[in-house]
Amino acid sequence: MAGTLRGARVLKDLSNMDFRVLNMIETLLRKGEYAPVDKIVTYSKYRDKDVDLILSKLNKLKLIRRWSGGFIGYSLSIAGFDALALNTLYNKKIVYGVGNSRGVGKESDIYHAIDFENNEIIIKINRTGRASFKQIKRKRDFLKGRFHYSIFSTSTISAKREFEILTKLKDQNLPVPDIKGYNRHIIAMNVVEGVELINARELRKPIKVLETVIEFAKTLYQKYGLVHADLTEYNILYDERTEQVTVIDFPQAVDIDHPDAEVFLRRDFIHFLDYFGKKWGVSTDDHETVIEYIIGKK
């Protein structure tokens, strides 16, 4: 796979032995901050000198980082973690090639890609650790009870949760992306046409768009017990050609029994209704009625 993503560019240079050592490092990192070289040798079942050569190669490719203290150890780099996920997606025949960046968000990177039938798709690479860990743990109930977590574990847990949510919502033909598969922190999905609502030049039927968003939030809350928790003009795509709306970005979604679920819902819609009124001239002063409608009180 070739492209601007380092983890994709180096795949052609890696052998099965290289990947096995990378996998051993990833496994050992579940027990500590660094993977000791002697443990890598034991787990991989390769000779010491072979492991040393592979570690040197992986370090040169910037897929791992070396550490020396009481022992010599290695940690994965972000590029190394990307490479592991992309290699698995390739072996599962989900992602054939990766192209250029399509966009960089607060907690994810989006890249153009192609599948094994030469169809254009996109991959979403979760980068949850870029945000404040304190804010993540407060807001995301899937981290409840977890006292130790890293950028790799939070990204993986977050991507898995988003994939599971989108899988459920896909069955109901709701306005969400069509997913193809995932591994670790990367989700592959079909291309979603449209621009972020904040960048839309014209809405031919703004009332219909507003109704679509409200009805989606209602279904999400009442049928699936979820609050999107970041439903803004940046996470709603609008296709000016077809007038279709797509809601994206679900890693931060919380269950309705989360202690702040209703706070997040109110925050989302107070902001969104104010934005929509100012930008598109469709407004309501009765935010509470909309929120009660979504919750099911009215």
N, C-alpha and C positions, 0 to 999 in steps of 0.2 A: 504494500500500500504506500502510495506516495502522496505527499501533501505538505501543508505548512505545519501540521501538528507533529512535534518531535516524536512522540510515541508511535505515530503511524509511519514516519519516514524510515525509522530504523528496523522495522519488522523484517524486511528482506535480508538484513544482515545478521539475524539471530537464528541460531540452530535450536533443535529440540533440547540439547543439553543446556544451552543458555537459558531457555525458558524454564527448565526444571530448576535451575539454581535461583532464578527470579521467584519462582513459586515457593521454594524453600524459605527464602528471605521473607516473603509475605506471610507465610505460615508462622515463622518464628517471631515475627513482630506482634503477634497476638499475645505473646508472653512477656514482651519487654520492648524497650524503645529501640534497641539494636539487636541484630541477629549475629551471634558469635560465629566466627569462621569455623571453629571446630564442630559446632552444631550443624552448620551448613554441609560440611563434609559428611557427617554421620547420616543426616537425613537424605541427602542426595545419593549417597552410596557411590560417589565418584572418588577418584584418587585425589590426594591433597594437591598435587601439582596441577591437575586438571581444573580443580576448583579455583586455585589461585589465578590461572590463566583466564578463566571465565569471569571471575570477579574483576580482574584488571580490564577486560574488554567492556564489561557492563559499566564500570566506573568511567571509562574513557568516553562511552556513549552517553554519559550523564543519566543513566537509568537507575543508578544507585548512588549512595553517599557513604564514604568511609569514615569510620570513627575509631579513635584509639584512646584507651584509658587503661582500666584494669585488664582489658582484653581488646582484641581487634574485632570490630563488628561493622555491620553494614545496615543501612536503612534504604527503603525504596525512595526514589524521587517521584514527583508527580508524573513525569514522563514515563518512568518505569511502571507505575500503576496503570497509566493509560495503555501502555504496550500490552500488559497482561490482559486487560479487558478487550482490547481490539483483536488480539490474537484469538481469544475465545469466540468472539463474535464472527471472526473469519472462519474458524473451524466449524462453527454451527451453521455456516452458510447464510448468515444474516447480513453481514457487511463485507463487501468485496474490496472497496477502495474508499479512501478518504481524500477529500479535496480541500479547498480553501475555507477559511473561517467565514461564517455567515453573520456572526454577531457574538458579542461578549456581554454577559449580564452580571448582576451582582453576585449570583451564586451558580452560574452555569456558563458554559461555552457551547456555541452551536456551530457545527461544521457541515458543509455539503459532503455527500457521500453517494455511493452507488451500491446496489445489491447485486446478487449473482445473476440476475436477469437483465442487468444493465439499466435498471430503473433508477432515476434520481431519488434519493432519500436524504434524510438529515440525521445526524446523531447529536444528542444532547449530553454533554459531559457535566455531571454534577460537581460543583466545586463548593459544597456547603461550608467547608472550613474557612472560606474567604470572609464570611460574616463573623460577627462576634459570637464566640462559643457561649457566652453568658446569655445572649439574646436567643440563640438557637435552643438551648436547653429550657429556657423559660417558655418558649413559644411552641415547641414541638413535643407532643406527648409521646412520640415513639422513642424518645430518649429518657423517658421516665424511669428512674431507678438505676440508670447507668452512671457510674462514677468515673470510669476511665474510658475515654474515647479519643480517637485521632481524626485527622482530616480524611483518612482513608475509610475508617469505619462509619463516620457520619455521612460521608458522601455515598457510600454503598447502601446504608440503611435508608437514606433519603431517596435514592434512585429506586430502590426496591419498592418503597411505599408509593411513589408516584406511578410506577409501572402497574402495581396492583390496583390502584385507584382508577387509572385510565382503562385497564382491562375490564373492570366492572362497568364503567360508564359507557364504554364502547358498545356494549350489548344493547343499550337503549337508544342508540343513534343520537346521542347528545352532542352538542357542539364542542367536541374535544378532539385532539389529534388522534390519528389512527396509528397505533403502535405496532412494531414488528418483532421486537425482542429487546432483551437487555442483558448486561453482564456487569457485575460490580457496580460502578458508578455511571455507566453509559447506557442510554436508552436510544434505540434506533426507531425511527418513525417515518411515515410518509411525509412528503413536503406539504406544509400548510401554506396555502396561498393567502395573501393579504398583508396589510401593514398594521403596526400597533395603532390602536384607536387614536392615540395622541397625535399620530402623524397622518391620519386620514384627512384628505382635502375636502371631502363632501360626503354627507350621509343623505341619501335620497329619502329614506324613511326613518328618521331618528327615533320616532315613537316605537317602531317595530324593533329596532336595535335595543332600546331600553327595556322593552317587554321581554325580549329574548334573554337578556342578562338576568333580569329579576326571576323569570320562570326557571332558568337554570339553577340559580341560587336556591330557589324553593325546592326543586327536585333533589338537589344535593343535600339539603338540610333534612327534609322530611322523609325521603326514601332511603338515602344512604347514610344519614347521621353524620354529615360532614359540613364543615365551614371552610371555604377556600382560604380565607385569612390573608389574601393579598390580591383581592379582585379589584384591580385598578385599570386605568386606561392604558397601562403598559403591558398588561397581561391579557388583553382582549384584542384579537386580530380581526380586521375587517377587510373583506375582499370587495373592492369598489366595483368590480365587474359583475359579480354574482350577488352582491349584497349579503353574503354569508358572514356569520360571526363565529369565531372559534375562541374558546377560553383555554389558556395555556398556563403552565407553571403550577404544579400541584404539590411540590415537596413540602411546603409549609402548611398544607391543609391539616386541620385538627378535627378530632371527633367532637361531637356536640356535648359530650360529658367532660371535656377539658374545662378547667375552672375559668378560663378566659375566652371560651368559644363565643359567647354572646357579645363580649367586648370586641372581639375581632370582627364579628359580623356587623355590628353597629359602626365600627370604625370604617370598614370597607364601604358601606352604603351611604353613610353621611358624606364621606369624601366623594364617592362616585356620583351620587345624585347632585352634589354641588358642582362638580366638574361638568357633568352632562348639561346642567342647566346653563352654566356660563358659556360653554363652548357651542352647544347645539340648540339652545333656546327651548329645551323641554325640561321643565323643572317642577318640583313639588316642594312646598314648605312643610309638608307633613311626612317627614322621614319615618316617624314612628309607625305610621300606617303601613308603609312598605315593609319595614322590618317585621312587624307583627304578621303580615301576609306571608312572608318567607318562613317564619317560624311555625305558623299554623294557628296563631291566635285569632286570625280573622280570615 
